[in-house]
Amino acid sequence: MKVTVVGTGYVGLVTGACLSEMGNHVVCLDIDERKIRLLNEGGIPIHEPGLEAIVHRNVAAGRLQFTTDVAAAVGHGTVQFIGVGTPPDEDGSADLQYVLAAATNIGRHMTDYKVIVDKSTVPVGTADKVRDAVRAALVARGLGEMAYAVVSNPEFLKEGAAVDDCMRPDRIVVGADDERAVLLMRSLYLPFMRNHDRLQLMDVRSAEFTKYAANAMLATRISFMNELARLAEKVGADIEMVRKGMGSDPRIGTHFLYPGTGYGGSCFPKDVKALIHTGHENGMELGVLQAVEAANERQKHVLVDKIVAQYGESLAGRTFAVWGLAFKPNTDDMREAPSRVVIGELTRRGAAVRAYDPVAMDEARRVFEGTPGLTLVAHQAEALAGADALVVVTEWKEFRNPDFDAIKAALKQPLIFDGRNIYEPALMQLHGIDYRGIGRLAAR
Ligand SMILES: NC(=O)c1ccc[n+]([C@@H]2O[C@H](COP(=O)([O-])OP(=O)(O)OC[C@H]3O[C@@H](n4cnc5c(N)ncnc54)[C@H](O)[C@@H]3O)[C@@H](O)[C@H]2O)c1
């Protein structure tokens, strides 16, 4: 099938690459000329395991192309995926300007039937706005009668495992009311669900809502555990024991029950905000989600609170080694990353910071440009030299079993602030390292 993907970010590029892997001819469109140039030169603008190989293979096979040419891209695909960003507006609502610009462009250039697929995360009712934007552009061309369908197909991939999620989805939600569009969507996704039918067909509004409901639930679990971890420290319980005990109940399950330094990334923070805003628009206070958001804001400061409890309000003259800058492992994405709050607060209080991340260094240079007191170093060991303490912010695998004796030797005092509970307090004691985790019994 001929497919166009509008937006070549984390979602668009992965979607386009995976669809081309199944034999489809995919054109990926972006307005970012630098990104398209890089892709056309064989570069990959984001870190995503497995993505480079799949992109190169399908470009070489002539099934995957990148362009900034709107007319050519719209002309290409019968199915037009919109995967552009939907960042939060000032009032917390999802900013739809990029989605609607993409829809208008489709209406300006289409010459035959198109299935227009909202893959971006968009509030309930957006499909109607997309339909109107396309119609207005067609009417302006005197083509008001031209047929097209608008479908909601929210994306559930996880950064860091995006290719895998796309190739082996646990569900494919399609909201559609047009039979031809449903048939095309089903045939497009059939190769991805040969073992089980993963397609959940529903009305458009329910599909749009499902994405927010899923992210809001995941964010709720994280904030819930973070709050319990704070209480565990006060009452003398170990949240890791509590987590295992509660997670073994199949009604609760073990996923997403890890306390830490708060959720970040491009999705949970903005999607929680957007759902709260949708509540307001409909005369409802979503009290649970407001609490989820407030707990998360608090939690992003938990490491600095522990550091201040140790050293006092002013951190002038102190140096901290920070391991992990990406908002989670296996990605270079630093949007809303807790590391930004941690490093911002430490340097604001006068500390020097030596920071390292396995893949997000380029992004970190951009994000932290001009931050006083911050040195980005090329190796995790280099961050430790002469630091007062190690602060672990992202749970990359290579941080999980480091040489603790070397850490102890490099630090001024052997002290680790572990924002992801990747170390065992008892083992730390054995190594003679003072340890502060999140909600851990021997952690104070
Ligand atoms: N990143 C994730 O893990 C993830 C997961 C599921 C859903 N989503 C949702 O998918 C959407 C995209 O997210 P992302 O992380 O891929 O965003 P991103 O910021 O990485 O990429 C968006 C791309 O769209 C391009 N763009 C903007 N306007 C355009 C236009 N008119 N025409 C062509 N290209 C245009 C931008 O230049 C950019 O390259 C968002 O709604 C997000 O909430 C993201």
The ligand as a MOL file (V3000), in Angstrom:
LIG
                    3D

  0  0  0     0  0            999 V3000
M  V30 BEGIN CTAB
M  V30 COUNTS 44 48 0 0 0
M  V30 BEGIN ATOM
M  V30 1 N 7.0880 10.0450 21.7300 0
M  V30 2 C 6.3150 9.0680 22.1700 0
M  V30 3 O 6.7470 8.1720 22.8840 0
M  V30 4 C 4.8580 9.0240 21.7930 0
M  V30 5 C 4.1260 7.8500 22.0200 0
M  V30 6 C 2.7900 7.8190 21.6670 0
M  V30 7 C 2.1840 8.9460 21.1290 0
M  V30 8 N 2.9110 10.0770 20.9410 0 CHG=1
M  V30 9 C 2.2500 11.2420 20.3430 0
M  V30 10 O 2.6230 11.3110 18.9740 0
M  V30 11 C 2.7510 12.6850 18.5780 0
M  V30 12 C 4.1360 12.9250 18.0420 0
M  V30 13 O 5.0730 12.7380 19.0850 0
M  V30 14 P 6.6390 12.6490 18.8090 0
M  V30 15 O 7.2820 12.3770 20.1140 0
M  V30 16 O 6.8840 11.7660 17.6610 0 CHG=-1
M  V30 17 O 6.9160 14.1770 18.3640 0
M  V30 18 P 8.2570 14.8110 17.8190 0
M  V30 19 O 8.3040 16.1870 18.3710 0
M  V30 20 O 9.4060 13.8870 18.0370 0
M  V30 21 O 8.0200 14.8950 16.2380 0
M  V30 22 C 7.0520 15.6730 15.6350 0
M  V30 23 C 7.5240 16.0110 14.2150 0
M  V30 24 O 6.4760 16.6180 13.4950 0
M  V30 25 C 7.0440 17.6040 12.6330 0
M  V30 26 N 5.9880 18.5080 12.1710 0
M  V30 27 C 5.3290 19.4720 12.8460 0
M  V30 28 N 4.4110 20.0680 12.0580 0
M  V30 29 C 4.4750 19.4570 10.8550 0
M  V30 30 C 3.7550 19.6150 9.6220 0
M  V30 31 N 2.7690 20.4990 9.4940 0
M  V30 32 N 4.0920 18.8210 8.5940 0
M  V30 33 C 5.0810 17.9120 8.7050 0
M  V30 34 N 5.7700 17.6990 9.8420 0
M  V30 35 C 5.4780 18.4720 10.9090 0
M  V30 36 C 8.1220 18.2240 13.4940 0
M  V30 37 O 9.0630 18.9110 12.7210 0
M  V30 38 C 8.6990 16.9830 14.1850 0
M  V30 39 O 9.7610 16.4160 13.4330 0
M  V30 40 C 2.3800 13.5050 19.7990 0
M  V30 41 O 1.0130 13.7990 19.7510 0
M  V30 42 C 2.6560 12.5610 20.9500 0
M  V30 43 O 1.8820 12.8450 22.0790 0
M  V30 44 C 4.2400 10.1390 21.2480 0
M  V30 END ATOM
M  V30 BEGIN BOND
M  V30 1 1 1 2
M  V30 2 2 2 3
M  V30 3 1 2 4
M  V30 4 1 4 5
M  V30 5 2 4 44
M  V30 6 2 5 6
M  V30 7 1 6 7
M  V30 8 2 7 8
M  V30 9 1 8 9
M  V30 10 1 8 44
M  V30 11 1 9 10
M  V30 12 1 9 42
M  V30 13 1 10 11
M  V30 14 1 11 12
M  V30 15 1 11 40
M  V30 16 1 12 13
M  V30 17 1 13 14
M  V30 18 2 14 15
M  V30 19 1 14 16
M  V30 20 1 14 17
M  V30 21 1 17 18
M  V30 22 2 18 19
M  V30 23 1 18 20
M  V30 24 1 18 21
M  V30 25 1 21 22
M  V30 26 1 22 23
M  V30 27 1 23 24
M  V30 28 1 23 38
M  V30 29 1 24 25
M  V30 30 1 25 26
M  V30 31 1 25 36
M  V30 32 1 26 27
M  V30 33 1 26 35
M  V30 34 2 27 28
M  V30 35 1 28 29
M  V30 36 1 29 30
M  V30 37 2 29 35
M  V30 38 1 30 31
M  V30 39 2 30 32
M  V30 40 1 32 33
M  V30 41 2 33 34
M  V30 42 1 34 35
M  V30 43 1 36 37
M  V30 44 1 36 38
M  V30 45 1 38 39
M  V30 46 1 40 41
M  V30 47 1 40 42
M  V30 48 1 42 43
M  V30 END BOND
M  V30 END CTAB
M  END
